[in-house]
Amino acid sequence: MPRPPNIPKRNLLNQFKLAPQHRVAPLIEQGFALLGEGKFNEAQNIYEQVLAIQPNHFDALQLLGALSVQTKQFTKAVNLLTKALKINPNHAACYSNRGIALKELGRFEEALISYEKAIRLAPDFVKTYFNRGNALQELGRFEEALVSYDKAISIAPDYAEAHSNRGNVLKELGRFEESLISCDKAISITHDYVEAHSNRGTALKELKRFEEALISYEKAISIAPDYAELYSNSGITLQELKRYNEAITHFDKALTLKPEYAEAWSNKGTTLHKLKRFHEAIAHHDKALILKPEYAEAWSNKGAILNELKRYDEAIAHSNRALSLKPDYAEALTNKGVCLGELKRYDEAIVHYDKALSLKPDMDWLLGDFLHTKMKMGSWDHLQDKVNHLTDKLLVHEKVSAPFQILSIVDDLSLHQQCAQIFAQDKYPVNPVLGPIAKRQKNQKIRIGYFSADFKEHPIAYLTAELFELHNKNQFECIGFSFSAEDQSAIRQRLSSAFNQLIDVSDMPDEQIAQLSRDMGIDIAVNLGGYTTDNRIGAFACRAAPIQVNYLGVSTMGASYYDYIVSDKVAIPESSQAFYTEKVAYLPHSCMLDDSHRVASTRIFSKQECGLPEDAFIFCCFNNDYKFNEAVLESWSKILLSVHHSILWLPENHETFRINIIAQFEKRGIESNRVIFAKRVDLMADHLARCALADLFLDTHLYNAHTTALDFLKSGVPVLTRPSQALVGRIAASLLNAIGLEEMITSTQEEYEALAIQLATEPEKFAALKQKLRDNIKTAPLFDTPQYTKDLEAIYIQMYERYQHDLEPESIAIA
């Protein structure tokens, strides 16, 4: 931060030579003496007496003007110094002091003109170069400011203030290592230079060297304990270190010293947001905006909270307000893009992401969001170049994407792991705030904590409800921790009955959730869903239980505090274990499960009402939009072109997707009437009933069907898949293996296409396949939820026994 202008007492006296004046000379001399004694008010009175006698006395005008700068009477200073310069336009100090006053009045361009005139008259006047640098810095003309500071330093190498402000300019230019050098130089000259220590802390903060930054801020605070800005900056640093409660203490100290400090109110609001204390956070941003209505960052940050509260229209309005104040504000553009995406306005979202990327191409996680949105739109033109850019950045450990976003665009387990590790380390590093968990004695019952944001109307709830009901309550006590509030749904009520307790922790900070889990004696904490929406990974980073498990997640969590991932040997082959930071707990069949209560309704859907032809072979794929890609459509087009009396039945997903997918098929010679889009069916039972209209489910490659594949198999529809390397691309194969249809798992694109064509054109072969599926539904392990529950319990027991015997987690399996 720039040092406030400071005019040493004697400097004013050494900048000029007094001209003799008969009538006022004694008064001038008296004023001069008073200045030397630091008696500015008395000197000011003397010079005003001189001007009363001789209004155009140059020395009195310029001395009184300089005194007015010193006493922060800047408007008065400008008037006096302007009048003096009309009398003597060749006085360098007069121009320099006038520049200082103009700068303090925010009249930076005029200040620069004054400084330039001073420099022409006195090229070696070091203070003018310094002050010109300050004005240029205020105007955002950082390169020019750097030149001014360098000139000042060339004249006075030990000018600490110039070194410090030079460091601040280098920080603004993103040259943080150089900034650090300048700050260190300033400190070596003046050890207790508070601004230099503060600027050094800021440079270190930008270099992500947060612990060192905190030391610099603490040193600055020890020198100037009443400097509110220092507490705010150290609070921001503590926030980066995830030490949120300490950060709040520092913001509170800043606000005690400076109650009208809008930035501290907003920064505290951001910390409260991190702690999920949403309503308090909003109140703090509101306070900041009362104090500073044009504060773009506070508008944007409040909008981000409203987005998380799913108040999307308000969130967009706040982002718009931020952008009206700061049109090139990349963070506000991104926040608005996120909101638009949640509203499925993807074409608008992508415009905002694209602009944010052009402004700030290295913004954390943004490229992943951009690519994921393009996938959701079915908009793949020129996509591969950006995918290549993303993979290059991952290879050098850049924070370029959240883990989920890359799963549908990159088939590389090592990159998936790398991405998860980068994300976990930045967003959810190990948090030792609660300390280690003391070793617990073996209990009669193992306490399992299931943690999820999806204990509501959600596929995860419908898949797992029977598991929770079937758990052996003599061996296990099962507690549900819900990250989502009660939604009054029937499935929520069913879950409440299935668990020993279902606790709403949606309003709790992560640390409090972890502490609650510890207090309740949870032995095994199970995260349902991995990095999906609203999950609270921070609770696991604090260690919610001695054993922590990733279950029904779609990739590795990339974090050392997860001990196991539950899977099977098709979904995660033993050869792939090295790409998962967790140890693999292998179930004997599929890691996916079903609920026998999920049955088709009695409603009979006709082909006509679904827009399907009566006499065509119906290929279908009801996967989510982001799972579709060019290679998949290429395969499907070849299949459709080879099977003339066939159509492809897809979910509409949203209008942008529908339009783009039709255009992609038409490019490949497929008429639009052969691609039929299904409207959403609200009831799960009706969805299962409608699935039966399809003949063959064509899976997507890279990220394949999970619950959707389960739905169609349950409805008697065979699924054709081609596994990829990653877990998300192998679940359909896992399901087929568990239902005894291994012949539907293909190895190559050509094999996939050939088998689809064969099944559609050889009725007897297809009929035999359908019959085999119907028979296996009754006998194969896929839909045997009671046995699945016993198998999972056996896995939990092995985990618990290893813990009791002080054995490190290791990959385990049951026969």
Secondary structure, DSSP 8 states (H G I E B T S, - for coil): --------TTGGGSS------TTTHHHHHHHHHHHHTT-HHHHHHHHHHHHHH-TT-HHHHHHHHHHHHHTT-HHHHHHHHHHHHHH-TT-HHHHHHHHHHHHHTT-HHHHHHHHHHHHHH-TT-HHHHHHHHHHHHHTT-HHHHHHHHHHHHHH-TT-HHHHHHHHHHHHHTT-HHHHHHHHHHHHHHSTT-HHHHHHHHHHHHHTT-HHHHHHHHHHHHHH-TT-HHHHHHHHHHHHHTT-HHHHHHHHHHHHHH-TT-HHHHHHHHHHHHHTT-HHHHHHHHHHHHHH-TT-HHHHHHHHHHHHHTT-HHHHHHHHHHHHHH-TT-HHHHHHHHHHHHHTT-HHHHHHHHHHHHHH-TT-TTHHHHHHHHHHHHT--TTHHHHHHHHHHHHHTT-----HHHHTTT---HHHHHHHHHHHHHHHS---GGG---------SSEEEEEEES-SSSSHHHHHHHHHHHHS-TTTEEEEEEESS-----HHHHHHHHHSSEEEE-TTS-HHHHHHHHHHTT-SEEEEESTTSTT--HHHHHT-SSSEEEEES-SS----TT--EEEE-TTTS-GGGGGG-SSEEEE-SS-S----TT----S----TTTTT--SSSEEEE----GGG--HHHHHHHHHHHHHSTTEEEEEE---HHHHHHHHHHHHHTT--GGGEEEE---SSHHHHHHHHTT-SEEE--SSS--SHHHHHHHHTT--EEB---SSGGGTHHHHHHHHTT-GGGB-SSHHHHHHHHHHHHH-HHHHHHHHHHHHHHHHHSGGG-HHHHHHHHHHHHHHHHHHHHTT-----EE--
